[in-house]
Amino acid sequence: MAVRAAVLPAVGSPLEITGIELPDPGPGQVRVRLAAAGVCHSDLSLSNGTMRLPVPAVLGHEGAGTVVAVGEGVTHVAPGDGAVLNWAPSCGSCHACSLGEVWLCADALSGASRVHARTAEGTDLHPGLNVAAFAEETVVPAGCVLPAPDGVPLTDAALLGCAVLTGYGAVHHSARVRDGETVAVFGAGGVGLAAIQAARIAGASTIVAVDVSPAKEDLARAAGATDYLVASDTTAREIRGLTGKQGVDVAVECAGRAVTIRTAWESTRRGGRTTVVGIGGKDQQVTFNALEIFHWGRTLSGCVYGNSDPARDLPVLAGHVRAGRLDLSALVTERISLDGIPAAFENMLAGKGGRALVVF
């Protein structure tokens, strides 16, 4: 069956909106008609080679839609059901999964090498991060499909698949923000805005949002930021000034840049915690000296997918949405069509906006 999709022909090439031939679901697979897909910086990282996976590929890893058909052996969803796509399904048997750390599953991205579809000319296409959500329809392994939570529109539920799980998880699972603590969030894109909301839900007393763009202040404050700073050489000093010269208890870095990671570290108090969510390139080298590591007693930790278990956390997030504590619409700065994805990529490169949402 032919559907339209956003295809990355090669690393560094612009996306092409074109028709592809999508197969019927085989055993253990599910076909989903997309309602919406979020345009995430991780897709940009695939297109520019920061993350290396097989190409040509259909990008898009944050989406939700309706199940159209299921292959043999699929029982947890049926045609007509709403579904949220999970780009990092856990295998359940590797060492990380045996420890309950499903976000570190060794086989989570093994499906990215499979042949997902073909171009009209017969060229094999791969699913960029397993789910190929930048398309009118997709066929994915059953493990990539989670039942959509009740009471959450599918167009909003699309954001639960990456931005919200990552930002919420960074605050609640990795940094473990406690009631009354102070928090700084670096980067006010989709993940950063979700982290700000998560810090508010956790009861943070002060939430400082930091971004290179002054235009994001209203977005950050609407999400729950108590203060907003435009990133500069004095950001760490300004954050200490907002926290009695101590620094924040927790910094969440969502940009993946060496200078931002270093600033987030310097913005925390003695004994503070910095969680790095952003995906940076190998050229982004961060340095520390041995004495400061000892003296400051700070913790620096990486965070993959918010250290989340989607099957466990999706119902929790849905509960926050239904109760009005989590506003998914606040993450969306523009709603676009499939044809608008290349322009949305350009906006991300320019540091504009929060989350573009592709509505099919």
C-alpha positions in Angstrom: 0.0 0.0 0.0 1.3 3.5 -0.9 1.5 6.2 1.8 3.3 9.5 2.0 6.3 9.8 4.3 9.3 12.0 5.2 12.4 10.1 4.0 16.0 10.8 4.8 17.9 9.7 1.7 21.4 10.0 3.2 23.0 11.6 6.3 23.2 15.3 5.8 20.6 15.4 3.0 17.3 17.3 3.3 14.2 15.3 4.0 12.1 14.3 1.0 8.3 14.1 1.3 7.4 11.3 -1.0 5.3 8.1 -1.5 6.5 4.8 -0.1 5.3 1.2 -0.4 4.4 0.0 3.0 3.8 -3.8 3.5 1.0 -5.5 5.4 1.9 -6.4 9.0 3.6 -9.8 9.4 3.6 -12.0 12.5 4.2 -9.9 15.6 3.6 -6.6 13.8 1.0 -3.8 13.9 -0.1 -1.3 11.3 -1.0 2.1 12.7 -2.6 5.1 11.0 -0.9 8.2 12.5 -3.0 10.9 14.1 0.0 13.0 15.0 3.8 12.9 15.3 6.1 15.3 17.2 9.2 16.7 15.5 12.0 15.9 18.0 15.6 17.0 18.1 16.6 13.3 18.0 15.3 13.1 14.5 17.6 16.0 13.6 20.5 14.1 15.3 19.8 11.2 12.9 19.7 13.4 9.9 23.0 15.1 10.7 24.8 11.9 11.7 25.1 12.6 15.5 23.2 9.3 16.0 24.2 6.7 13.5 21.5 4.3 12.2 20.9 2.8 8.8 19.8 5.1 5.9 17.8 5.8 3.8 15.2 5.9 6.5 11.7 7.2 7.3 12.2 9.4 10.4 9.9 10.2 13.2 9.8 8.4 16.6 7.2 10.3 18.6 3.6 9.5 17.5 0.2 8.1 18.2 -2.6 6.9 16.0 -5.2 4.1 15.4 -4.5 0.5 14.9 -5.5 -0.5 11.3 -4.4 -4.2 11.3 -2.4 -6.6 13.4 -0.3 -9.6 12.4 -0.4 -13.1 13.8 0.2 -13.4 17.5 -0.6 -9.8 18.4 -3.2 -9.8 21.2 -2.7 -6.6 23.3 -4.2 -4.3 20.6 -6.8 -4.8 17.9 -8.0 -2.8 14.9 -9.7 0.4 16.0 -7.7 0.8 19.2 -5.8 3.9 19.9 -2.0 3.4 20.2 1.1 5.4 21.4 4.3 4.4 19.6 7.3 3.4 21.8 10.6 3.9 19.9 12.7 2.0 22.4 11.0 -1.3 23.1 12.8 -3.5 25.7 13.7 -7.1 24.9 13.1 -8.3 28.5 16.1 -10.6 28.5 19.3 -8.6 28.2 21.3 -7.7 31.3 19.8 -4.2 31.6 16.3 -5.5 31.4 17.0 -8.2 34.0 18.0 -5.3 36.3 14.7 -3.5 35.6 16.6 -0.8 33.6 14.6 -1.2 30.5 15.6 2.2 29.2 19.1 0.8 28.7 18.0 -2.3 26.8 20.8 -3.5 24.6 18.4 -4.5 21.8 16.1 -1.5 21.9 17.3 -0.1 18.6 18.0 -3.4 16.8 14.8 -3.0 14.8 16.2 0.1 13.1 18.2 -2.1 10.7 15.1 -4.0 9.3 13.6 -3.2 6.0 10.6 -1.1 6.8 9.3 -0.1 3.4 10.4 0.7 -0.1 10.5 3.7 -2.4 8.5 3.6 -5.6 11.7 2.7 -7.3 12.3 -0.3 -5.0 14.9 1.1 -2.7 14.9 -0.4 0.8 13.9 2.0 3.6 14.7 1.6 7.3 12.7 2.9 10.3 14.9 5.7 11.7 14.2 5.0 15.4 12.1 1.9 15.0 8.7 3.4 14.4 8.9 5.7 11.3 6.2 8.1 12.5 6.7 10.7 9.8 4.2 8.9 7.6 0.5 8.6 7.1 0.8 5.0 8.3 3.5 2.8 9.7 4.1 -0.9 10.4 6.0 -1.6 13.6 6.8 -4.6 15.9 4.2 -5.2 18.5 6.6 -4.1 21.3 6.6 -0.6 19.8 2.8 -0.2 20.4 1.3 0.8 23.7 -2.5 1.1 24.2 -3.4 4.8 24.2 -4.6 6.0 27.6 -8.2 6.8 28.0 -9.2 10.5 28.2 -6.2 11.8 26.2 -6.8 12.8 22.6 -4.5 10.9 20.2 -3.0 14.2 18.9 -1.9 15.0 22.4 -0.9 11.5 23.3 1.7 11.6 20.5 3.9 13.7 22.8 3.8 11.1 25.5 6.0 8.8 23.4 9.2 10.8 23.8 9.2 14.4 25.0 7.0 13.9 28.0 8.4 10.5 29.1 11.9 12.0 28.7 11.4 15.3 30.5 9.2 13.9 33.2 11.5 10.9 33.8 14.6 13.1 33.9 13.0 15.0 36.9 11.3 12.1 38.7 13.5 9.0 37.9 16.9 10.4 37.3 17.3 13.6 39.3 14.6 12.5 41.8 13.5 16.1 42.5 11.9 16.4 46.0 9.3 18.8 47.3 10.8 22.2 48.0 14.0 21.7 46.0 15.2 24.2 43.5 15.7 23.3 39.8 17.2 24.8 36.7 16.2 23.5 33.3 18.6 24.2 30.4 16.8 24.3 27.0 13.1 25.2 26.7 12.2 22.9 23.7 9.7 20.1 24.0 11.7 18.0 26.5 12.7 21.0 28.5 9.1 22.3 28.8 8.1 18.8 29.9 10.8 18.8 32.5 9.7 22.2 33.8 6.1 20.9 34.2 7.5 17.8 35.9 9.5 19.9 38.4 6.3 21.9 39.2 4.4 18.6 39.7 7.3 17.4 42.0 6.8 20.5 44.2 10.0 22.4 43.3 10.0 25.8 45.0 12.1 27.6 42.3 12.3 26.6 38.7 14.7 28.5 36.5 14.4 28.0 32.8 17.4 28.8 30.6 17.5 29.1 26.8 19.3 31.0 24.1 16.1 32.5 22.8 14.3 35.3 24.7 11.1 34.3 22.7 10.7 31.1 24.8 10.1 32.9 28.1 6.3 32.9 27.8 6.3 29.2 27.0 8.6 28.4 30.0 6.6 30.5 32.4 3.3 28.9 31.2 4.9 25.5 31.9 5.8 26.5 35.5 9.1 28.3 35.4 9.4 30.9 38.2 12.4 32.6 36.5 13.8 32.8 33.0 17.3 33.5 31.9 18.7 34.0 28.4 21.8 31.9 28.3 25.1 33.8 28.6 28.6 33.6 30.1 27.1 34.7 33.4 24.2 32.1 33.6 25.7 30.1 36.5 26.4 33.3 38.5 22.8 34.5 37.8 21.3 31.2 39.0 23.3 31.4 42.2 22.0 34.9 42.7 18.5 33.6 42.5 19.1 30.9 45.1 20.8 32.7 47.9 24.3 32.3 46.3 24.0 28.6 46.8 23.0 27.3 43.4 20.1 25.0 42.6 19.6 21.5 44.0 19.1 20.0 40.6 20.0 21.1 37.0 18.5 19.3 34.0 20.4 19.8 30.8 18.4 19.3 27.6 20.6 20.7 24.9 23.5 18.2 24.7 26.2 20.9 24.4 29.5 20.9 26.3 29.2 24.5 27.4 25.6 23.9 28.6 26.5 20.8 30.5 29.4 22.6 32.2 27.2 25.6 33.0 24.5 23.3 34.4 27.1 21.6 36.6 28.4 25.0 37.9 24.8 26.2 38.6 24.2 23.5 41.2 24.9 23.9 44.9 27.6 21.9 46.7 26.3 18.4 46.7 23.8 19.2 43.9 22.7 16.9 41.0 23.0 17.5 37.3 21.1 15.2 34.9 22.1 15.3 31.2 19.3 14.6 28.8 20.5 16.3 25.6 22.2 14.2 22.9 25.5 15.7 22.0 28.1 14.8 19.4 31.5 13.2 20.1 33.1 16.6 19.5 31.4 18.0 22.6 34.1 17.4 25.2 33.4 18.4 28.8 36.3 18.8 31.2 36.6 18.8 35.0 39.6 18.9 37.3 40.0 16.4 40.1 40.0 18.9 42.9 36.6 20.5 41.9 35.0 17.0 41.7 36.1 16.4 45.3 35.4 19.8 46.6 31.9 20.4 45.2 30.6 16.8 45.8 28.2 17.2 42.9 26.7 14.3 40.9 26.7 14.3 37.1 24.6 11.6 35.5 23.4 10.7 32.0 19.7 10.0 31.4 18.3 7.8 28.6 14.7 8.2 27.6 14.1 9.8 31.1 15.1 6.5 32.7 11.5 5.6 32.0 9.6 2.4 31.6 6.9 3.4 29.1 4.5 0.6 30.0 4.7 1.7 33.7 4.9 5.4 33.2 2.4 6.1 30.5 -0.7 5.5 32.8 0.9 7.8 35.4 1.4 10.6 32.9 -2.1 10.1 31.6 -3.4 10.6 35.2 -1.5 13.9 35.4 -3.0 15.0 32.1 -6.6 14.1 33.1 -6.1 15.9 36.5 -4.9 19.0 34.7 -1.5 18.9 36.2 0.3 18.2 32.9 -0.6 20.3 29.9 0.5 18.6 26.7 -0.7 21.5 24.5 1.8 23.8 26.2 4.6 21.8 24.5 3.3 22.5 21.0 4.3 25.8 19.4 2.9 25.0 15.9 0.7 22.4 14.2 1.9 21.4 10.8 1.2 19.0 7.9 3.5 16.3 6.7 4.8 18.7 4.1 5.9 21.1 6.9 8.4 18.8 8.5 11.5 20.1 6.5 10.7 23.7 7.6 10.3 22.5 11.2 13.8 21.0 11.0 15.1 24.4 10.0 13.4 26.0 13.0 15.0 23.5 15.3 18.4 24.3 13.8 17.7 28.0 14.5 16.6 27.2 18.1 13.1 28.3 17.6 9.9 27.1 19.3 9.1 24.1 21.5 7.5 21.2 19.6 6.1 21.2 16.1 3.3 18.7 15.9 2.5 17.0 12.6 -1.2 16.4 12.4 -2.4 13.9 9.8 
